[in-house]
């Protein structure tokens, strides 16, 4: 099952994102649950959120992954949405 995780950073939290980026990328590599991922960018081209496509068994596994993300543990996100996603192109 593919789940889209769409997270928006808290305002002014770019340094929190930068400080935890290496741990976040290591978590992605270690868990093996990420199908695709990348940061959302603001009008200035700065990172301001995340789009992560998870390949997991169910929504509970997606929620567990989201809860374990170092970004989430650092309090980076203002909001996180998990929704089932269907790959059609690409």
LINNORHU-V349626 format. One record per pair of residues at least 24 apart in sequence whose ideal C-beta (glycine too) atoms are under 10 Angstrom apart, sorted by sequence separation. I is the first residue (numbers start at 0). J is the second residue. D is the distance in Angstrom with one decimal. If there is no record, write none. Layout:
I:J:D / I:J:D
//
This chain:
27:51:7.9 / 32:56:9.7 / 58:82:9.1 / 30:55:9.5 / 58:83:7.5 / 20:46:8.6 / 23:49:8.4 / 27:53:10.0 / 49:75:8.7 / 55:81:10.0 / 57:83:9.8 / 48:75:9.2 / 49:76:8.0 / 13:41:9.2 / 23:51:9.7 / 32:60:7.5 / 48:76:7.8 / 51:79:9.9 / 53:81:8.2 / 4:33:9.2 / 16:45:9.1 / 17:46:8.1 / 32:61:8.2 / 48:77:8.6 / 2:32:9.3 / 8:38:9.1 / 16:46:5.6 / 47:77:9.8 / 48:78:8.8 / 49:79:8.7 / 51:81:9.6 / 3:34:9.7 / 8:39:8.2 / 16:47:8.4 / 32:63:9.5 / 33:64:8.4 / 48:79:9.5 / 53:84:8.8 / 2:34:9.2 / 3:35:9.5 / 4:36:8.5 / 6:38:9.7 / 7:39:7.4 / 13:45:5.9 / 16:48:9.1 / 32:64:5.4 / 52:84:6.2 / 54:86:9.8 / 1:34:6.2 / 6:39:8.1 / 8:41:9.2 / 13:46:6.5 / 16:49:8.8 / 30:63:9.8 / 1:35:9.2 / 5:39:8.0 / 12:46:9.6 / 13:47:7.5 / 30:64:6.4 / 52:86:8.0 / 12:47:8.5 / 32:67:9.9 / 12:48:9.9 / 8:45:9.6 / 10:47:8.9 / 27:64:9.6 / 30:67:7.7 / 8:46:7.4 / 9:47:9.7 / 26:64:8.7 / 30:68:9.1 / 8:47:5.1 / 7:47:7.0 / 8:48:5.3 / 6:47:9.8 / 7:48:4.5 / 8:49:8.0 / 26:67:6.9 / 27:68:8.5 / 6:48:5.4 / 7:49:8.5 / 26:68:6.0 / 27:69:9.8 / 5:48:7.3 / 6:49:4.5 / 26:69:5.5 / 5:49:7.5 / 6:50:8.0 / 25:69:8.0 / 26:70:8.6 / 4:49:6.9 / 5:50:5.8 / 6:51:7.7 / 23:68:6.4 / 24:69:9.1 / 26:71:9.9 / 4:50:7.3 / 5:51:8.2 / 22:68:9.1 / 23:69:4.9 / 26:72:9.5 / 3:50:6.9 / 4:51:4.2 / 22:69:3.9 / 23:70:5.1 / 3:51:7.5 / 4:52:7.6 / 21:69:8.8 / 22:70:8.3 / 23:71:9.3 / 2:51:8.6 / 3:52:5.7 / 4:53:6.1 / 19:68:9.1 / 20:69:8.7 / 23:72:9.6 / 35:84:9.9 / 2:52:7.3 / 3:53:7.9 / 19:69:4.9 / 20:70:8.3 / 22:72:8.7 / 23:73:8.7 / 34:84:9.1 / 1:52:5.8 / 2:53:4.6 / 18:69:9.8 / 19:70:5.6 / 22:73:8.3 / 35:86:9.1 / 1:53:7.0 / 2:54:8.1 / 19:71:9.6 / 23:75:8.8 / 34:86:8.2 / 0:53:8.5 / 1:54:5.8 / 2:55:6.1 / 19:72:8.1 / 0:54:7.4 / 1:55:8.2 / 16:70:6.9 / 19:73:4.6 / 35:89:8.8 / 0:55:6.1 / 2:57:8.7 / 15:70:8.1 / 18:73:7.4 / 19:74:9.6 / 0:56:6.5 / 2:58:6.6 / 19:75:6.7 / 0:57:6.2 / 4:61:6.9 / 16:73:8.4 / 18:75:9.3 / 0:58:7.9 / 2:60:8.3 / 3:61:9.1 / 4:62:9.5 / 12:70:9.5 / 15:73:5.6 / 2:61:4.0 / 6:65:8.0 / 15:74:7.1 / 16:75:5.7 / 0:60:8.4 / 1:61:9.4 / 2:62:9.0 / 4:64:7.8 / 15:75:5.0 / 16:76:9.6 / 0:61:8.1 / 4:65:5.7 / 12:73:8.8 / 15:76:9.6 / 2:64:8.5 / 6:68:8.5 / 8:70:8.4 / 12:74:8.1 / 13:75:9.5 / 2:65:9.0 / 12:75:5.5 / 4:68:8.4 / 6:70:7.3 / 12:76:8.3 / 6:71:7.9 / 9:74:7.4 / 12:77:8.0 / 9:75:6.6 / 4:71:9.8 / 8:75:5.6 / 9:76:6.8 / 10:77:7.3 / 7:75:9.6 / 8:76:6.2 / 9:77:4.5 / 6:75:7.8 / 7:76:6.6 / 8:77:6.3 / 9:78:9.1 / 6:76:4.6 / 7:77:5.0 / 8:78:9.3 / 6:77:8.2 / 7:78:4.9 / 4:76:9.9 / 6:78:6.9 / 7:79:8.0 / 5:78:8.3 / 6:79:4.6 / 7:80:8.7 / 5:79:7.4 / 6:80:7.6 / 4:79:6.6 / 5:80:4.6 / 6:81:9.5 / 4:80:7.3 / 5:81:8.1 / 3:80:7.8 / 4:81:5.6 / 5:82:7.5 / 3:81:7.3 / 4:82:8.5 / 2:81:5.6 / 3:82:5.3 / 5:84:9.8 / 2:82:6.9 / 3:83:7.8 / 4:84:9.4 / 1:82:9.9 / 2:83:6.0 / 3:84:4.0 / 1:83:7.1 / 2:84:6.3 / 3:85:9.7 / 0:83:6.7 / 1:84:4.7 / 0:84:8.9 / 1:85:6.9 / 0:85:9.9 / 1:86:6.1
//
